[in-house]
């Protein structure tokens, strides 16, 4: 029996379990007035994992499972995050990655705008992105 180990290194938005619960409630409220078919599909649902799978399928949230040796740093100030990410998590990767000779984003606000354009309707208007926009790296096994 063999074990596959894959290394990952990415920049993006971490969707914690607590945040997913809040986003799911906001999504239901948003869909109620804008997307009746989605609202009907999810209105009675209470299992947040169903919403996470929706994010995976329609909003490019990558599902990391069996993750180990995870290191996470805030993009804003390069400080290590206080989150205990765990072996399984969802992460919306940024469209652009750092380049050797060119700047990927002109400003931190441009990164925030990318996430807002993708899932902003599911976040509170005063949402603080600082703790959730991260550079992560580690490995998955399985």
Secondary structure, DSSP 8 states (H G I E B T S, - for coil): ----EEEEEEEEEEE-HHHHHHHHHHHHHHHHHH-HHHHHHHTT---HHHHHHHHHHHS-EEEE-SEEEEEEEETTT--B------S-EEEEE-S----SSS-S-S-HHHHHHHHHHHHGGGS-TT---TTTEEEEEEEEE-
